[in-house]
Amino acid sequence: MILDPIAISSILAAVVLLALFLEGRFKLFRALGAALVGILLAMVLSNVGLLPDGSPVYDWLSSWGVNLSIVLILMGVDLRSILRAGPGMIAAFGLGALGTALGATAAALLLAPSIGPETWKLAGQYTGTYTGGGMNFAALGRAFETSSDLFSAAVAADVTVTAFWMMTCLAVPVLLGKGTVSANGKSEEAEKKGTLEQSLKATEGPLHLTEIAALVTMSVSLVWLSAKLAAALPAIPQVLWLTTLAVLAAQIPLIRSFGGGPLLGNYLLLLFLAANGAQSVIANIVVIGPAVFYFAVITVAMHGLVIFGLGLLCRLKPSVLAVASQANVGGAGSALALASARGYSEELLPGIAVGLMGYAVGNYLGFVVASLFRGLG
């Protein structure tokens, strides 16, 4: 068994690299996603005895690593762009978040006897991840100190349900037909090519050494400051301080202009998830698995009933509801993928905007739901 922290770090980095390579080359692994592939690869290495189930490397990634990734990703959130998303998309996103919270609540009430004392943690994490994407799941899991076995089982269930929900959101607008209210009031065909090109260009750009230095300085400083504030005011968890500080910092144009933050943040998240897989025991996950899967299904099913049911009653376009739902369940990237695949050019930028908002909102909402169920199980 390898115990040297440098060697363990090297293996985890190789696991993430291989997961990204497989995701980019093969359809099966693309469907699973690099995050789940990395968890599974590290899990195999741990369960065959190559990697230990505990290491200072894992501890660093589950504390500093996750916190730094939160700051780096949130530094790209421009609140003004969210306001420009339009009332239709914002309303749809809000309905989706409400549905998620209600779904997690129902799942916790139904499945607490099967899941046990960590039910409240799962309720908070699934609320967070189905409000704004996977970053929230990792951040809340770190804050709640969720056990590795439950965490890995929940990630596997999340990936499966999220993939199914993407297919559902691709089909629902076609089945329902066109609605009446767009995200921002423009015509369906307006600026189709220009909008798509702008969105794709917004995700590109070179990474400069000066910008990396600035990102590291800002992210480390904000993690340190959030820890101090959490120590001084322990009623507010560090992750909420960190989320708030990062979003506020992102409103400064100079800070938001630094490129590479989301890229570096997502890489740290992949390392953290791989480390979590290395700490997981497959036999325990198999035992936990079914109840956790049902938890994810119930949460997303309720989300779907609320966002599409109430959304259609409010006369929102099915395309707006589908993109907003993906912004909730999969994050900004999923919203972009669905809007591009279906040619919803009008909803593309608004979907990305509310998806970015979900990164922040999910942490707050997840803590609220988790607090309601902390004594359950």
C-alpha positions as semicolon CSV with decimal commas, in nm:
position;residue;x (nm);y (nm);z (nm)
1;M;0,000;0,000;0,000
2;I;0,125;0,348;-0,092
3;L;0,140;0,586;0,206
4;D;0,371;0,863;0,084
5;P;0,157;1,181;0,049
6;I;0,346;1,290;-0,265
7;A;0,290;0,951;-0,428
8;I;-0,078;0,957;-0,331
9;S;-0,113;1,306;-0,478
10;S;0,048;1,186;-0,799
11;I;-0,191;0,892;-0,826
12;L;-0,496;1,110;-0,764
13;A;-0,379;1,354;-1,030
14;A;-0,334;1,062;-1,272
15;V;-0,682;0,933;-1,186
16;V;-0,836;1,271;-1,270
17;L;-0,636;1,292;-1,592
18;L;-0,748;0,943;-1,697
19;A;-1,110;1,022;-1,606
20;L;-1,104;1,335;-1,822
21;F;-0,941;1,145;-2,108
22;L;-1,200;0,867;-2,094
23;E;-1,484;1,118;-2,076
24;G;-1,353;1,293;-2,385
25;R;-1,298;0,978;-2,593
26;F;-1,572;0,726;-2,513
27;K;-1,949;0,761;-2,511
28;L;-2,001;0,541;-2,204
29;F;-1,763;0,742;-1,989
30;R;-1,905;1,066;-2,128
31;A;-2,245;0,956;-2,001
32;L;-2,100;0,877;-1,657
33;G;-1,901;1,201;-1,638
34;A;-1,544;1,259;-1,526
35;A;-1,649;1,311;-1,164
36;L;-1,807;0,967;-1,123
37;V;-1,536;0,797;-1,332
38;G;-1,269;0,948;-1,106
39;I;-1,452;0,833;-0,795
40;L;-1,485;0,478;-0,930
41;L;-1,121;0,455;-1,040
42;A;-0,992;0,576;-0,703
43;M;-1,236;0,344;-0,526
44;V;-1,095;0,045;-0,713
45;L;-0,738;0,146;-0,629
46;S;-0,830;0,177;-0,263
47;N;-1,028;-0,145;-0,237
48;V;-0,751;-0,352;-0,400
49;G;-0,506;-0,214;-0,145
50;L;-0,299;0,028;-0,356
51;L;-0,430;0,348;-0,193
52;P;-0,504;0,390;0,180
53;D;-0,850;0,483;0,307
54;G;-0,703;0,775;0,501
55;S;-0,427;1,025;0,424
56;P;-0,329;1,389;0,495
57;V;-0,378;1,443;0,121
58;Y;-0,747;1,354;0,152
59;D;-0,779;1,581;0,456
60;W;-0,631;1,875;0,265
61;L;-0,855;1,824;-0,035
62;S;-1,168;1,793;0,182
63;S;-1,089;2,119;0,362
64;W;-0,870;2,366;0,173
65;G;-0,927;2,202;-0,165
66;V;-1,307;2,229;-0,156
67;N;-1,302;2,578;-0,006
68;L;-1,062;2,708;-0,270
69;S;-1,274;2,553;-0,546
70;I;-1,585;2,732;-0,414
71;V;-1,412;3,070;-0,432
72;L;-1,259;3,009;-0,773
73;I;-1,589;2,902;-0,929
74;L;-1,799;3,175;-0,767
75;M;-1,558;3,446;-0,878
76;G;-1,720;3,426;-1,221
77;V;-2,071;3,511;-1,097
78;D;-2,195;3,851;-1,216
79;L;-2,518;3,941;-1,037
80;R;-2,606;4,193;-1,308
81;S;-2,610;3,918;-1,570
82;I;-2,855;3,726;-1,354
83;L;-3,090;4,024;-1,345
84;R;-3,063;4,047;-1,723
85;A;-3,175;3,684;-1,752
86;G;-3,531;3,809;-1,753
87;P;-3,827;3,752;-1,521
88;G;-3,938;3,434;-1,699
89;M;-3,611;3,246;-1,651
90;I;-3,563;3,374;-1,297
91;A;-3,919;3,271;-1,204
92;A;-3,867;2,926;-1,357
93;F;-3,540;2,884;-1,169
94;G;-3,712;2,984;-0,845
95;L;-3,989;2,730;-0,902
96;G;-3,725;2,464;-0,963
97;A;-3,543;2,547;-0,640
98;L;-3,873;2,533;-0,449
99;G;-3,954;2,195;-0,603
100;T;-3,612;2,063;-0,509
101;A;-3,648;2,171;-0,146
102;L;-3,993;2,013;-0,125
103;G;-3,863;1,694;-0,288
104;A;-3,571;1,660;-0,049
105;T;-3,807;1,721;0,241
106;A;-4,046;1,449;0,124
107;A;-3,758;1,206;0,060
108;A;-3,614;1,268;0,406
109;L;-3,948;1,202;0,572
110;L;-4,002;0,881;0,375
111;L;-3,650;0,735;0,382
112;A;-3,509;0,838;0,721
113;P;-3,553;0,485;0,867
114;S;-3,350;0,337;0,580
115;I;-3,073;0,597;0,566
116;G;-3,032;0,662;0,938
117;P;-2,869;0,946;1,130
118;E;-2,713;1,107;0,821
119;T;-3,051;1,168;0,657
120;W;-3,031;1,540;0,731
121;K;-2,696;1,562;0,554
122;L;-2,832;1,394;0,242
123;A;-3,137;1,622;0,244
124;G;-2,914;1,927;0,249
125;Q;-2,672;1,797;-0,014
126;Y;-2,942;1,692;-0,261
127;T;-3,119;2,023;-0,209
128;G;-2,796;2,202;-0,291
129;T;-2,696;1,993;-0,590
130;Y;-3,045;2,002;-0,748
131;T;-3,061;2,378;-0,699
132;G;-2,732;2,466;-0,863
133;G;-2,518;2,167;-0,956
134;G;-2,243;1,941;-0,826
135;M;-2,023;2,206;-0,664
136;N;-2,292;2,252;-0,401
137;F;-2,298;1,879;-0,329
138;A;-1,925;1,875;-0,260
139;A;-1,928;2,197;-0,056
140;L;-2,219;2,089;0,165
141;G;-2,079;1,739;0,206
142;R;-1,756;1,892;0,333
143;A;-1,945;2,122;0,569
144;F;-2,164;1,839;0,705
145;E;-1,871;1,592;0,724
146;T;-2,074;1,329;0,537
147;S;-1,926;0,979;0,557
148;S;-1,729;0,871;0,251
149;D;-1,951;0,568;0,183
150;L;-2,271;0,772;0,186
151;F;-2,107;1,048;-0,017
152;S;-1,991;0,812;-0,292
153;A;-2,325;0,629;-0,307
154;A;-2,504;0,962;-0,330
155;V;-2,277;1,081;-0,613
156;A;-2,347;0,763;-0,811
157;A;-2,722;0,807;-0,762
158;D;-2,696;1,175;-0,853
159;V;-2,515;1,104;-1,181
160;T;-2,772;0,842;-1,282
161;V;-3,074;1,058;-1,202
162;T;-2,918;1,370;-1,355
163;A;-2,853;1,186;-1,683
164;F;-3,212;1,062;-1,692
165;W;-3,342;1,411;-1,616
166;M;-3,142;1,559;-1,903
167;M;-3,321;1,321;-2,139
168;T;-3,653;1,417;-1,982
169;C;-3,586;1,788;-2,028
170;L;-3,491;1,730;-2,390
171;A;-3,823;1,555;-2,453
172;V;-4,071;1,756;-2,246
173;P;-4,071;2,079;-2,452
174;V;-4,128;1,878;-2,770
175;L;-4,416;1,688;-2,611
176;L;-4,576;2,003;-2,468
177;G;-4,522;2,230;-2,766
178;K;-4,450;2,601;-2,760
179;G;-4,551;2,820;-2,466
180;T;-4,634;3,188;-2,455
181;V;-4,376;3,372;-2,246
182;S;-4,005;3,377;-2,331
183;A;-3,718;3,433;-2,089
184;N;-3,664;3,795;-2,193
185;G;-3,950;3,883;-2,426
186;K;-3,760;3,856;-2,756
187;S;-3,874;3,669;-3,064
188;E;-3,787;3,298;-3,093
189;E;-3,539;3,337;-3,380
190;A;-3,375;3,663;-3,277
191;E;-2,997;3,667;-3,266
192;K;-2,970;3,288;-3,276
193;K;-2,623;3,262;-3,423
194;G;-2,482;3,561;-3,239
195;T;-2,608;3,442;-2,900
196;L;-2,456;3,097;-2,938
197;E;-2,122;3,236;-3,053
198;Q;-2,108;3,483;-2,763
199;S;-2,181;3,209;-2,513
200;L;-1,913;2,978;-2,647
201;K;-1,654;3,255;-2,662
202;A;-1,732;3,348;-2,303
203;T;-1,600;3,007;-2,191
204;E;-1,267;3,044;-2,374
205;G;-0,956;3,252;-2,324
206;P;-0,588;3,215;-2,238
207;L;-0,471;3,168;-1,880
208;H;-0,201;3,420;-1,783
209;L;0,049;3,385;-1,498
210;T;-0,054;3,721;-1,348
211;E;-0,418;3,612;-1,340
212;I;-0,326;3,282;-1,172
213;A;-0,130;3,473;-0,908
214;A;-0,426;3,704;-0,850
215;L;-0,671;3,413;-0,827
216;V;-0,454;3,228;-0,575
217;T;-0,411;3,543;-0,366
218;M;-0,783;3,619;-0,362
219;S;-0,901;3,263;-0,303
220;V;-0,658;3,189;-0,019
221;S;-0,736;3,525;0,144
222;L;-1,111;3,467;0,129
223;V;-1,081;3,114;0,270
224;W;-0,874;3,253;0,559
225;L;-1,119;3,538;0,620
226;S;-1,422;3,308;0,610
227;A;-1,258;3,081;0,870
228;K;-1,199;3,380;1,098
229;L;-1,558;3,498;1,060
230;A;-1,694;3,147;1,126
231;A;-1,483;3,127;1,441
232;A;-1,608;3,466;1,559
233;L;-1,973;3,394;1,465
234;P;-2,009;3,014;1,482
235;A;-2,386;3,028;1,422
236;I;-2,306;3,088;1,052
237;P;-2,108;2,799;0,893
238;Q;-1,785;2,874;0,708
239;V;-1,921;2,763;0,371
240;L;-2,192;3,032;0,387
241;W;-1,936;3,299;0,479
242;L;-1,720;3,175;0,193
243;T;-2,007;3,177;-0,055
244;T;-2,109;3,530;0,044
245;L;-1,756;3,672;0,034
246;A;-1,680;3,511;-0,303
247;V;-2,000;3,642;-0,463
248;L;-1,935;3,992;-0,325
249;A;-1,576;3,985;-0,452
250;A;-1,698;3,873;-0,794
251;Q;-1,896;4,196;-0,831
252;I;-1,568;4,387;-0,861
253;P;-1,502;4,402;-1,238
254;L;-1,126;4,363;-1,202
255;I;-1,159;4,043;-0,997
256;R;-1,424;3,899;-1,227
257;S;-1,202;3,967;-1,526
258;F;-0,938;3,721;-1,406
259;G;-0,959;3,416;-1,630
260;G;-0,927;3,054;-1,529
261;G;-1,110;3,058;-1,194
262;P;-1,385;2,808;-1,287
263;L;-1,130;2,590;-1,467
264;L;-0,902;2,564;-1,164
265;G;-1,196;2,532;-0,927
266;N;-1,346;2,241;-1,115
267;Y;-1,009;2,065;-1,126
268;L;-0,980;2,089;-0,747
269;L;-1,332;1,947;-0,718
270;L;-1,236;1,648;-0,934
271;L;-0,933;1,581;-0,711
272;F;-1,153;1,603;-0,402
273;L;-1,408;1,361;-0,548
274;A;-1,134;1,114;-0,641
275;A;-0,999;1,134;-0,286
276;N;-1,348;1,066;-0,155
277;G;-1,368;0,759;-0,374
278;A;-1,038;0,636;-0,231
279;Q;-1,189;0,650;0,118
280;S;-1,496;0,445;0,023
281;V;-1,559;0,078;0,093
282;I;-1,753;-0,085;-0,190
283;A;-1,941;-0,329;0,036
284;N;-2,078;-0,043;0,246
285;I;-2,186;0,152;-0,062
286;V;-2,381;-0,147;-0,196
287;V;-2,573;-0,163;0,132
288;I;-2,643;0,212;0,134
289;G;-2,714;0,242;-0,238
290;P;-3,086;0,164;-0,292
291;A;-3,223;0,408;-0,035
292;V;-2,992;0,683;-0,156
293;F;-3,103;0,626;-0,515
294;Y;-3,468;0,652;-0,414
295;F;-3,384;0,975;-0,231
296;A;-3,244;1,129;-0,550
297;V;-3,539;1,007;-0,758
298;I;-3,799;1,151;-0,520
299;T;-3,618;1,484;-0,498
300;V;-3,590;1,529;-0,876
301;A;-3,942;1,398;-0,940
302;M;-4,090;1,659;-0,706
303;H;-3,867;1,924;-0,865
304;G;-4,008;1,828;-1,205
305;L;-4,370;1,835;-1,089
306;V;-4,332;2,182;-0,941
307;I;-4,128;2,350;-1,215
308;F;-4,329;2,211;-1,507
309;G;-4,667;2,202;-1,332
310;L;-4,664;2,551;-1,181
311;G;-4,452;2,687;-1,465
312;L;-4,709;2,592;-1,726
313;L;-4,987;2,734;-1,509
314;C;-4,789;3,061;-1,509
315;R;-4,776;3,036;-1,891
316;L;-4,399;3,007;-1,909
317;K;-4,256;2,851;-2,225
318;P;-4,166;2,480;-2,196
319;S;-3,822;2,563;-2,337
320;V;-3,763;2,817;-2,058
321;L;-3,874;2,563;-1,797
322;A;-3,650;2,291;-1,941
323;V;-3,339;2,512;-1,947
324;A;-3,409;2,645;-1,597
325;S;-3,458;2,290;-1,471
326;Q;-3,120;2,191;-1,610
327;A;-2,965;2,498;-1,448
328;N;-3,106;2,368;-1,119
329;V;-3,024;2,000;-1,152
330;G;-2,700;2,008;-1,350
331;G;-2,571;2,365;-1,318
332;A;-2,477;2,622;-1,580
333;G;-2,302;2,367;-1,802
334;S;-2,612;2,150;-1,830
335;A;-2,827;2,452;-1,909
336;L;-2,584;2,546;-2,187
337;A;-2,581;2,190;-2,323
338;L;-2,958;2,159;-2,337
339;A;-3,015;2,504;-2,486
340;S;-2,752;2,440;-2,754
341;A;-2,875;2,089;-2,835
342;R;-3,234;2,205;-2,884
343;G;-3,149;2,536;-3,051
344;Y;-3,302;2,746;-2,773
345;S;-3,077;3,040;-2,854
346;E;-3,300;3,285;-2,671
347;E;-3,273;3,089;-2,345
348;L;-2,902;3,009;-2,371
349;L;-2,745;3,308;-2,195
350;P;-3,026;3,345;-1,938
351;G;-2,988;2,975;-1,856
352;I;-2,616;3,015;-1,795
353;A;-2,683;3,321;-1,578
354;V;-2,931;3,147;-1,345
355;G;-2,709;2,839;-1,343
356;L;-2,428;3,050;-1,201
357;M;-2,670;3,194;-0,948
358;G;-2,750;2,837;-0,842
359;Y;-2,390;2,783;-0,731
360;A;-2,450;3,037;-0,455
361;V;-2,820;2,983;-0,382
362;G;-2,780;2,607;-0,349
363;N;-2,549;2,634;-0,049
364;Y;-2,791;2,856;0,143
365;L;-3,099;2,649;0,059
366;G;-2,915;2,325;0,136
367;F;-2,829;2,449;0,484
368;V;-3,189;2,550;0,550
369;V;-3,327;2,207;0,456
370;A;-3,051;2,021;0,640
371;S;-3,118;2,223;0,955
372;L;-3,485;2,121;0,946
373;F;-3,391;1,753;0,955
374;R;-3,081;1,751;1,171
375;G;-3,256;1,563;1,449
376;L;-3,414;1,311;1,214
377;G;-3,299;0,950;1,181
